[in-house]
Every structure is written in C-alpha cells, then in structure tokens.
Amino acid sequence: MSPSPGLSLAPRVLSRLSPRFPVSLLWGLAAMTALGQTGQAFAQTYTWTGSAGSGNWGTAANWVTTSGSTVAPPTAGAAIVLAGGVQTTGSTGVRTASALTFAANAGPFVIRPQSFGNTLTIAGPVTNLSGTVQTFELLVSVSGTKTLDTGPSASGVTVFSQSVSGTSSPQLDVVGSGRAVFNATNTIGKVTVASGATVTGNGRIPSVTVQSGGSITPGGASSTSYGTLTLGSGSTSTASFVVNGGTSATVAVGISGTARGTTYDSFLLNGSGNQYGGVLSISFDNATAYAPDTVFNLFQLPHAIPSGNFNDVRVTGGTFDGVTFSGPVNGEWVSSANQTGQTLVFSQLTGNLVVVPEPSTVMIALSGVALVGFGRWRRRSAREGDQARGIEWMIPLR
C-alpha cells in the first residue's frame, strides 16, 4: 500500500521545524494531518446510557462517546458498548457494528428492530461480559468468520430469537464460559463450539462442530429448559453435526417426562454426514420411576445413522443416578441396574433410550407364561387320556 500524502510530507516538514518544536509533538501533528487527508480515524466507541428515557438507538442523548460527547452512533462502523440498567429494551434500524460488547455491569438488554426486517450486521466480535441474558430480537448477519464470546461466567447467555445469516462463508465461533441460544431457523454456514462454551436452542443450525471441551444441548436460556434442536438443512448429503474432542466434548440431554421436545430434550439430525463423539450426558431431572419399555427418542435420524461412536454415556439424577454404561456393542450401550433392578439401553442406530425392566420381572413374566402353558398341556393330556380309556372300554372282550 502506498503511503498517504500526509506521511510522505512528514520528514520534510519535520526537518524544517524540528529545531523549534519537540520531535514527539511534530510526529503527532504529522499523524493527525495524515489521518485528516486520508479521511480515516480511529474507531469511536459509543456507550449506552439510556439518558434520553427511550430505547431508541438513533437518539443522541442515549449515548456517550469516548470523547465525552452525546451523539448517536453512525449506521455503519461504530464500536458499541451496552452498559448499565437504564432503558435496556431498545430498538434499532439497519445498522453495522464494528464490535458489540455487553459490559460487565449491563442489565438484560433486548435489542429489537425499528421496522420489520431490519438487520444488525456484525462486522467484528460480539462479547457478553455481563453474566446475564442478552437477547437479539432482530435479524443478525455476519460475513466471514466472527467470534461470539459468551463471557467469563456460566450465567452469561446470548439469545438469538431471529435468524442469524451471513455472506462470504459465514461462520460463528462460540467461545467463553456461557451459553449461546439459537431459537430460529438460522442460515449461517457453520457454528463451532470451543472449550468451555455451550450452544443450545430450539431452532435450526445448518452445521455445528463441537470441539474438545465444548458442549451442545437442546433447550433454551435456562439449563433446565427442554426442546428440540435441529441440525442440518434437510439435505441428505450435508454434514450437520460433528462432535470432536474425545471424552472432552459433551452432548447433553435432560429428561423430566415422556414428551419429546417438551419434557425431554431431543436432537433432529438431518443430513448424512453426522458424527457421534464425546460424551452423551443424560440428566434425569426428577425422581420419576418410569415404566418398563418407556422410550426416549433422543436423536431423530430421518436420513442416515451418524458415523463414529460416543466415547462414553453417563447418567445423573433420578432413579438412575450413578449407573454406569458399557459399550457400544453393535451400536448399543447398556447400563448397570439401578436400585429397583431396571437398566437403560441406548441405541446409536435408532437414537432411542429405553427403560428395560428388572430381571426378576422378566423371570416372573416368563414363569407365568410357562405355568399357563403347563396347565394347558395337563388339561389337554387329561382329555386325551380320558378319550383313550373310553375307547378301550368300548372294545368288546373276546
């Protein structure tokens, strides 16, 4: 890149003025001259105050800049910081943010569109330092690879209630220790989940890769909410769900009842390039004793069975707390028995978790069947014996 005219003139100007002015001051003047001539300036940061008494992003009094002035951020290129707890429900029109940060003291912000279809374009990182729930209720667009930092706290939650889309091979890398919630039909090309971060939601994500230490689970902002997370676009050839990282990655589901997507979590895995991996972590969230042969369809597999295997299956809570699994054998994981003798069987081939009755129940049932059969055999044998004796009595003696 050729130097700007201001910088090319700087040495000649300095050579003439340096006897009279400090060199550091002269270089500062030269830099400001260069920036003025090229039309470039350092990005201004706009911090939310809500002082105008409204949530309108276009109102100057709601913002303060790094220079202390009150002015509304431009529609493109602004670094935006949402801070404090005043007027946290706001609206914006079409806008591009060079970076968007929820400050550590930020209340639960809700960002809405001023008009239907307004889109917030993210040209840089999104960072949630607040440890609370931050919600985008408008369309979000990214270009290329962008970072969503969910923050240092597990209580930090960033919710996308509307679609996240993008251009130029869009990818969102989720990092940090919080949760990213996708509740709409998203069209962004790919989402990656880094170590410590969690991706969840009730929407659809075309492609997700869970890296070592990352987690994925259906549901919502709360760790005890349930739902169905759809992965893939419906294609039978596109990979939509890939779990890497051995036992360090986690695929988590919660169970508190028998209604799929309502009282227990479920994944819908479209595509044919899905890959099992990491740990399948199953949480029973109450002490319900489920009847034998109860089926939980944890993974819906409309097109193909995923490749690979889970490295472990673990259960916590409920009547199955502490049972251990062995497998997979022919795609099945079988647990040890709980205190009532029931076991769990998870099939990677069907995606089903099944409650298997205790062996004593099976034996009693089999014994009952055997006794019924024996009784029928005795009665039939008796009838046949009587008939045989009757025939013998009717034969005349010689």
Secondary structure, 3 states (H helix, E strand, C coil): CCCCHHHHHHHHHHHHHCCCCCHHHHHHHHHHHHHHHHCCCCCCEEEECCCCCCCECCCHHHEEECCCCCCCCCCCCEEEEECCCCCCEEEECCEEEEEEEECCCCCCCEEEECCCCCEEEECCCEEECCCCEEEECCEEEEEEEEEEECCCCCCCEEEECCCEEEEEEEEEEEECCCEEEECCECCCCEEEECCCCEEECCCEECCEEECCCCEECCCCCCCCCCCEEEECCCCCCCCCEEECCHHHCEEEEEECCCCECCCECEEEECCCCCECCCEEEEEECCCCCCCCCCEEECEECCCCCCECCCCEEEEECHHHCCCEEEEEECCEEEECCCCCCCEEEEECCCCEEEEECCHHHHHHHHHHHHHHHHHHHHHHHHHHHHHHHHHHHCCCCC
